[in-house]
Amino acid sequence: MIDKESTYALFEAWLEEVCASEKPGSDIVAYNFGLFEGENGYMAYLIGSTEYDEEDPDRACNEDFVPKRKYFSAPERQASFLSTAQAITVGFDDGDLVKVN
């Protein structure tokens, strides 16, 4: 079983590698971390956009910058209390929650 600290360390190492090895253009003004459930568990990804509009936050989802290591595959958490949850959500405190599981 991968523990919480190991998962954070893996995520941090992935993000540090992307930041050290990729050089987005100066026209990239917004970055989006996305989450989804893939065939082998949960994954995160990072993309950058040349556009951002406060009235249309989805504009940050344009794929104008796509790192070579775009994806981070989260280790399985079968023994975790999260595996038995009815729902897992993400979101800002002053916005809508999005169910990711």
N, C-alpha and C positions, 0 to 999 in steps of 0.2 A: 504494500500500500504506500502511495506517495503521500507524505504529510503536507500540511498547509505551508510550512516554511519552505519545503522543497519546491512546491508549486510556485510560490512567489519568486523563489530564486531562479527557476527556469524561465518564468515570464520576464523577470528583470534582465536576465542574460539575453533573451531573444530581443527585447526592446533595445538594450545597449548595443547589440550587434547591428541591428538595423540602423540605429542612429550613427554609429561609427562608420558603417560601410556604404551608406546611401547618402547622396547629396541632392535633395530635391531643389528644383529651380526656385529662384527668388519670387516667382509669380505664384507659388503655392501659399495660400493664405489661411487654409483651414485643414485640419486633420480629423479623421473619423476612425474611432475604434469600433469595429462591429463585432457582434457575437452571433453565433449560430450553432445549431447542432448538426454535426456531420455524421458520416457513417460510423466513425470510431469515437464518438464523444463530442464534447463541446470544443469549439474553436473560436479564436479571436483573430481579427485581422486589422491591418492598418492601411489606410489610403489617404491621399492628400488631394485637395481640390483648389483650383484657381479662383473659385467663387465661394462667397458666403453671404447670405442674406438673412438678417434677423427675422424677417417675415416669413422666410421659407428655409428653415434649418436643413431640409433635405438636400439643399444645394451643396452642402459639405460632403455629399456622397458621390460627387463626380470623381471618376478615377483618373485624375490628371497626373497623379504620382502614385505609382504602385511599386513598393519595394520588392526586390528579388525574393526575400523571405517574408512575404506578405502575411503568412499564416502562422499562428501559434496554436499548437494542439495541446489542450489541457489534459493532464494525466487523468485517468479514470479515478473516480471517487466512490467506488462501490461500497466501501465500508464506512463512508461518511454519512452523517445525519442528513446531508443534502440529497442523498440518493432516495430517500423516502418522502421528500417534500411533495405536496400537492401542486405547488407552484414556486418558481424562482423568478423574480422580477428585477428589472434595473430601471433607473430613471433619476432625474433630478428631484430634489425635495419640492420644488415649486412647479413641477410639470407632471405629465402623465407617466404612469408606470407601464413598462412593456414586459409582458410575460415571456421569459426565455425558456421556461420549462414548466 
